[in-house]
């Protein structure tokens, strides 16, 4: 039984596919965290800028 567990552990340590998937998952989580932090910090400014653009486009459309 113990030999079977040791064999399984050795096989999983040799298998590099799981490591790659874990690394990609950590990268995606890190990038998502940065995007969320940026949106939190710049959220008000982005909202204001988009509102200004919308107001400008409505004003321009009404002059056509």
C-alpha positions as a Markdown table, in Angstrom:
| # | Residue | x | y | z |
|---|---|---|---|---|
| 1 | Unk | 0.0 | 0.0 | 0.0 |
| 2 | Unk | 2.7 | 2.5 | 1.0 |
| 3 | Unk | 4.7 | 1.6 | -2.2 |
| 4 | Unk | 1.6 | 2.4 | -4.3 |
| 5 | Unk | 1.3 | 5.8 | -2.6 |
| 6 | Unk | 5.0 | 6.6 | -3.1 |
| 7 | Unk | 4.7 | 5.5 | -6.7 |
| 8 | Unk | 1.7 | 7.7 | -7.3 |
| 9 | Unk | 3.5 | 10.7 | -5.7 |
| 10 | Unk | 6.6 | 10.1 | -7.9 |
| 11 | Unk | 4.5 | 9.9 | -11.0 |
| 12 | Unk | 2.7 | 13.2 | -10.2 |
| 13 | Unk | 6.0 | 14.9 | -9.5 |
| 14 | Unk | 7.3 | 13.9 | -12.9 |
| 15 | Unk | 4.1 | 15.0 | -14.7 |
| 16 | Unk | 4.7 | 18.6 | -15.7 |
| 17 | Unk | 1.3 | 19.2 | -17.3 |
| 18 | Unk | -0.3 | 19.9 | -13.9 |
| 19 | Unk | 2.4 | 22.4 | -13.1 |
| 20 | Unk | 1.7 | 24.3 | -16.3 |
| 21 | Unk | -2.0 | 24.4 | -15.7 |
| 22 | Unk | -1.4 | 25.7 | -12.1 |
| 23 | Unk | 0.9 | 28.4 | -13.4 |
| 24 | Unk | -1.6 | 29.6 | -16.0 |
| 25 | Unk | -4.3 | 29.6 | -13.4 |
| 26 | Unk | -2.2 | 31.8 | -11.1 |
| 27 | Unk | -1.4 | 34.2 | -13.9 |
| 28 | Unk | -5.1 | 34.5 | -14.9 |
| 29 | Unk | -6.0 | 35.1 | -11.2 |
| 30 | Unk | -3.3 | 37.7 | -10.9 |
| 31 | Unk | -4.3 | 39.5 | -14.1 |
| 32 | Unk | -8.0 | 39.5 | -13.0 |
| 33 | Unk | -6.9 | 41.0 | -9.6 |
| 34 | Unk | -5.0 | 43.8 | -11.4 |
| 35 | Unk | -8.0 | 44.5 | -13.6 |
| 36 | Unk | -10.4 | 44.7 | -10.7 |
| 37 | Unk | -8.0 | 46.9 | -8.7 |
| 38 | Unk | -7.6 | 49.2 | -11.7 |
| 39 | Unk | -11.3 | 49.4 | -12.2 |
| 40 | Unk | -11.8 | 50.2 | -8.5 |
| 41 | Unk | -9.2 | 53.0 | -8.5 |
| 42 | Unk | -10.2 | 54.5 | -11.9 |
| 43 | Unk | -13.9 | 53.6 | -11.8 |
| 44 | Unk | -15.2 | 57.1 | -11.1 |
| 45 | Unk | -12.9 | 58.7 | -13.7 |
| 46 | Unk | -13.9 | 56.2 | -16.4 |
| 47 | Unk | -17.6 | 56.7 | -15.6 |
| 48 | Unk | -17.2 | 60.5 | -15.9 |
| 49 | Unk | -15.3 | 60.2 | -19.1 |
| 50 | Unk | -17.9 | 57.9 | -20.7 |
| 51 | Unk | -20.7 | 60.2 | -19.5 |
| 52 | Unk | -18.9 | 63.2 | -21.1 |
| 53 | Unk | -18.5 | 61.3 | -24.4 |
| 54 | Unk | -22.2 | 60.3 | -24.4 |
| 55 | Unk | -23.3 | 63.8 | -23.8 |
| 56 | Unk | -21.0 | 65.1 | -26.6 |
| 57 | Unk | -22.3 | 62.4 | -29.0 |
| 58 | Unk | -26.0 | 63.3 | -28.2 |
| 59 | Unk | -25.3 | 67.0 | -28.7 |
| 60 | Unk | -23.6 | 66.3 | -32.1 |
| 61 | Unk | -26.4 | 64.0 | -33.2 |
| 62 | Unk | -29.0 | 66.6 | -32.5 |
| 63 | Unk | -27.2 | 69.2 | -34.7 |
| 64 | Unk | -27.3 | 66.9 | -37.7 |
